[in-house]
Amino acid sequence: MSDAPITISLISLGCPKNLVDSEVLIGRLWDGPFDMSSEPAGSDVVVVNTCGFIGPARDESIETVEEMLRLKERGDVKGVVVAGCLVARLGAPLAERLPGVDAFLDLSDYSDAPDVLRRIAGRASSPARSEAGAIFAGGAEKTAESDLGRGILTLPHTAYLRISEGCDRKCSFCAIPLIRGTQRSKPLEILVEEAAQLAGLGVRELSLVGEETTAWGSDLGYAYGEGITELLGALDDIEGIDWIRLLYAHPGSFRPSLVEAIRDLESVAKYVDMPVQHGDDEVLKAMKRGTPVERIRGIVRDLRAAVPFVTLRTTILVGFPGETDERFENLMAFLEEARFDRLGCFVYSREEGTSSYGLEGAVPTEVAEERRDRVMTLQQRIARERNEALVGYELDVMVDVAGDDGTGLGRTEGDAPQIDSAVHLTGEGLAPGSIVVGRVTGTAGYDLEATVA
């Protein structure tokens, strides 16, 4: 057998939590005869880490796999591997739909991945195959330590820290518990160790992710909604980390102690991603969100009163069964009042296995899409007004990309990497990972323009 490295190309689809799974898989390959390539064509094996959350994400995943299979048919790659959420959700029927795939890796610690990839590349004897013709593997069940030693696929100065896996909530539209199970929080000491490892690699910004980050620790003995405050305090002490960003906060587990932590802890970004999903109580009740609109209003008021210049991001779901014109207008009025700084809007996807699957009152797709457009048009105006009000202010900006011509791209404390807006920078001394003071000189859509002060 050849001693040349096995070239692996990895395509990671879906959310940041899925990206962490991809990074874990890469970490498993470090000790083997593997090289990574950004180009699928010419690689020995292509791994597609899929998303199975909603229909459009599944379609994108399957289309990507089919594209890789066409490369295999032309002889441009030796093998195609499918990993992740789509495997966990669909199982063997996925192999029947994609007969050319060489292996399927279920959600796991991916400890089996190196052996599977060697076999596909012809560097080890092939195992017995299933009736569908593919290897089904993955590795051992995930543990609290599975993410330690992972590779990093983000920019070198920013990384995700997955603080938990799975979710105990039963939101009627959501398939995540079907895919990733119930909540399993990583112990505090493991998270501190992982964060310190990342800081040692030069990471300056941590984005905390989990299905419900504000519920962290409720399965470890912490009072519901209170553990996240202790975790933030422990991470705040890690040397080298400048920004700690909280994603996927749930209003139902948002506590006053968290508001105080965001206000007082030096490294915690004045930023909260809190998906509220809707602004009408009847729709929220049908979604089984468990938090009425007035409670959400209170959290927004408390944050803005306690934390000057806090940035609030949310996610909205339109077209849910039973969303009448009146209920949608209630949502629009709520969004006009709350004026979230960042907002994403999605159309409801009817998912088999969720409790909303059989609900009456379906909203026609064209109506739901029109409502999404209305939400985003409103948000564009709010974002424009917010940006225009920042002209003349000086803001801390983390540089993501720096050119040789005195220009660069960065983000404020209010912008999550690969999710939110950017700052177009001009000035001297720009270096990726550095934090500079930028004076805002103008706007460019959702983005800002600034010169180094």
N, C-alpha and C positions, 0 to 999 in steps of 0.2 A: 504494500500500500504506500501511496505517496506521503512524503513528510511535509509537503507544502501545506500552509494554513488553509483551513476551511473558511471560505468567505460567506458571511451571513449578512443579509440585508433585512432590517426590521422596519415594518410599517406599523405605527401605533395610532389607532383610531379611538375616538371617544373622549372621555373626560380626564381630568388630571389624575384621578384615582386609577384609571386604566393605564395612564402613563407610568405611574409608580410600578405597576405590575410589569410593564415592559422593562423598566430599569432593573427590577429584580431579576428578570430573565437574563439581561445582559451581564449582571453581576455573576451569574452562575457560569458564564462562558469565559471569565477572565483566566482561569487556570488551565484552560484547554487549548487545543490548536486552532483557535478561531480568530479571524480578522473581521471587523465590521466594515460594511460598505453602505454608503448612502444611495447607491444605484442598484435597483433590483436586477436589471439586465447584467449578466456576467457574474452574478453571485452563484455560489454553489446551492444555497438554500435561502428562500425568502420566507420570513415569518410575518404573518399578519395578525396583530393583536386586535381583536374585533370588539365592537360595541353591540350589545343586544338590548338596549334600554327601550327604544321605541322603533316603530316601523321604518321611518326614514333612515335611522342609524343602522338598522339591520340591512336595509337595501344597500347603503353605502358600503358596508362591510362585505356583503356578498359580491357586489360589483367589483370591489378591489381584489378579492380572492380570484374571481373569474379572470380578471386582467392578468394576474400573476400566473394563472394556469395556462393562459395563451402564450406567455413567455416560455413556460415549460414545454409546451407542444412544439415551439420553434427551436427548442434546444438551448435557449438563452439562460436557463437555470436548470439545476438538477432536480430540485424538489421544492414543494410548497407546504408550509406548515401553518395551520390555523390555531390560534390560541384565544383565550379570554372569555368574555361574557357571552358571546354568541354560542360558544361550545357548551358553557354551563347551562344556558337556557334551552337549547334545542337538542343537544346530545346526538344520538345515532342518526336521527333523520337528517341532520346537517351533512353527514357523510354520504348519505344517499343522494342528496341534492348536489354535492360537490365531489363526484367520484374520483377526480384526478388528484385530490389532496393526499399527501403522503402521511401526514400525522395531524392529530388533533390534541392540543394540550388544554386540559381543563384548568380552572382556577386552582392554584396550588402554590407551593413554594418553588416550583419549577426545577426541582433538584434532578428530575429525569431528563431535562431538556438537553444537556450536553451529549448524553448517550444517544438520544433519539436523533439529534442532528448529525452525529458521526455516522450513524447507520444509514441515514438518507444520503449522505455524501459518499457512501461506499467505503468508509473507514472502519466499519465494524460489521459483524454478521447481522443480518436482518432478523428481527423477531417474528414470531407468528403473527399474522395479520388477522384482523377481524373479517367478518363476512363482507363488510363494506369495502374491504381492501386497504384500510388505513390503520396506522398505529394509534391507539388511544392511550395516552399517558399523561404526564404532568409532573407528578412528584408527591411528596408528603403533604398532608394538610398544613395550611398556613399556621404559623405560630406568631407570638408577639415579636420574635426576633427575625422573622423572615425578611424584613426590609433592610436589615443591617448589611452593609457591604454591597449595596446595589450600585449600578452605574448611574450616571446623570445624563439625561437627554435634554435638559433645559440649558439655558445659558449658564456658564460656569459659576456666576455669582448669585444665582437664584435657584431654589429647589423647593419641591413639595415635601411636606412632612405629613405622612398619613398617620393620624392619631387613633383611628378605629376602623373597623371593618364591619359592614352590615348595618342593619337598622331595625329597631323595635317598633317603629311606627307602621301604621297600616293605611297610609294615604291611598285612597281608592283608585287613583290613576297610576300608581307607581309599581313597577315590577322589580325594583331593586331587592326587596327581601326575598323574592323568588330566585334571584340570581346569586346574591351574596349572603343571604341568611340573616340571622339576628345580630344585634350589636355585640362586638367584641373589642373592648378598648385595650390599647397597649398600656402596660404599666408605666407610670411616670418615669421610673429610673431607666427603662428601655428608651423612651422618647428622648430623655436628656442625653443618653449615650449616642443615639442616632443623630441628634441635632449637633452635638459636639463633633462627631465624625464629619458631618457636612461642613461645619465651620472650619475644620482643619483642612478641608479641600478648597477653601476659598469662598465658600458660600456666605453671602452677606444678608440674604433675604430668605426667610422661610414662609411659605404659604401653607397653613394648616388645613388639611382636607380630611374628610370623613363623610359618611352619609348624613350625620347630624352632629357637627362638632361641638355644639353647646350641650349635648348630652354626654360628652366624654366623661368616663369614670363612674357613671351610674351603675354599671355592672361590676365595679371594683370597690363598692362601699361608700362612694361619695354621694352626698345628697344630690338629687336630680337637678342639674343646671348649675351646680356650684363647683364641680370638679374642674371645669375648664379654667376657672379663675386661678386655682392653684397651679395648674399646668402652665399657664401663661407666666405666672410669677417665677416658676423654675426655669423656663426657657429664657426669660428676660435676663438671667444671670450669666448666660453663656457668652463668653468673650468672642467678639468678631461678628456677631449677628446684630445688624443695625435695624432691620425691619422684620417684625413677625406679623403676618397678615392672617386674619380669620375669615375663612370661606365656609359656606354652607351652614351658617347659624340658623337655628329654627326659632321663631318667635315664641313657641310654646315652652322652650327651655331657656329663654333669655332672662337673666336675673339682674337685679340692681348691682350686685357685686361685679358683674361683667362690665357694666357701664363704668364703674370705678376703676377697674383694671385697665380698660382702654384709655381712660383719662390719665391715669397716674403712672403706668409702667413705661419706662423710657423707650424700650425697643418695640413695644406693641404699636403697630401702625394705627393711625386714627382713621380706620377703615373697617366697615362691616359689610359682608355679603350675607344678606338675610332674605332668602327666597320666601315671599309671602303668598305667591301664586294667584291671589285674587283680592278684590276689594268689596265683595258682596257677601254678607253673612250666610245667605242660603246656599250660595255656590261653595263657600268654604266648608259648610256643614256637609254637603254632599261629597266634597273631596276628602272628608274625614281629617281635616287639618288640625282641628282641636283648638284653634285660636281665633276669636272673633276680631272683627275689624277694629273695634275700639281699643282692644289690647295692643294691636299693632300700632295704632296711632300713638298710644302711650309710650311705647318703646322708642319710636321715632322722635317724639318730643323730648323724652329723657336724654337720648343720645345727643341731640342737637343743643340742648340746654347745658349739658355737662361737658361736652367735648367740642370746643370751638373748631370750625373748619373740618369736622368729621365728614368723611365721604361714605355715602350709603348706596349700596348696590342691591338690586332685587331681581327676581325672576317672576314673570307673569305667564299664566296658562289661560288661553282663551279657547272658546269653542267647547267647553266642558258640557256634558249633557245637562239640560235644564238651564243653561245660561240664556235667559230671555233678553230681549232688547233692554228692558228696564234694568235687569241685573248687570248687563254690560255697561250701561250708563252709570250705574253706581260705581263700577270699577273705574271708569274714566274720571269721575268726580273725585274719587279717593286718590288717584294718581296725581291729579292736578293739585290737590291739597298737600300730599306728602312730598312731592317734588324730589323723588329719588335722583341722586346724582348719576347713577349708572343703572341701566335696565336692559334685560333681555326678555323677549316675548316669544312664546312658542304656541303652536296650535296643538290642541289635544289629540293624542293618538290612542285609539281604542286597542287596549292590550289584553289578550286572552290570559286568564288567570288572575287578573285584578278584579276587585269588587265593583268597579265602575263599568265593567265590560257589558253587563246586561242592562244598564240604566236606560230608561226612556228619556225622550226629549233630546234626541241627537240634533246637533247643530250642523247644517249643511257645510261642506268644506269651503265653498266659496264665501259663505257668510263669515266663517271663522277666520279665513285668510284676510278678508276685508277688515275684520276687527283687529287682527294683529297689525295691519298696516296703520290703522287709526292710532293704536297704542304707540307705535314707533314714531309716527308723525308728531304726536304730543311730546314724546320723549326727546325727539330731535330739537324741538323748540326749547324745552327745559334745559337741555344740555348746552344749547347755544347761548342762552341767557346766562347760565352759570359761567361758561367760559369767558364771555364778554366781561363779566363782573370781575374776573381775575386779572384782566389786563392792567399792568402796572405793579402787580404784586411780585414779591420775590418768594420762590418756592424751592425746597430741596428736591433735586432731581437725581435719580439713579441712572447712570449712563448704561445703556444696553449695547449700543453700537457706536463706534467712533470712526470717522473717515480721516483721510490724510489732508482734507481740505478745510479743517476747522469746523466741520459740521458733524452732527451725530443725532441719534435717537435715544430718548430716555423715557422715564416714567416718574410721576410724582408719587408721594406716599398714598395717594388716592387712586392708584392705577395698578391692578393686579397684572402680572406678566401674562402675555398671550391671551388676555381676556378683555382688558379695558383700553383706554386711550393712550396716546403717546405724546411726548413733547419733542418737537423738532428744535434741536439746539444749534446755536452758533457761538463759537468762542474758542479760546485757547485751553489747553490742558485737559481735553476730553479723553478719558480712558475707560474702557468697559469695566463695570463694577464700581467705579468711583461715584461719589455723591457730590454734586456741585450745586451751587445756588444759581438758579435761573430767574432772570427778570422777564415776566411774561410781556411780550410785545404785540401779540396778535393771536388769532384763532384760525384753525383750518378744519372745518367740520367739527368732529368730536375731539380733535387734537388741539394742542396749544403750540404756539411758537414762542421761543424764549432765547435770550442771549445770556451768556455766563456773566454773572455780576462780578 
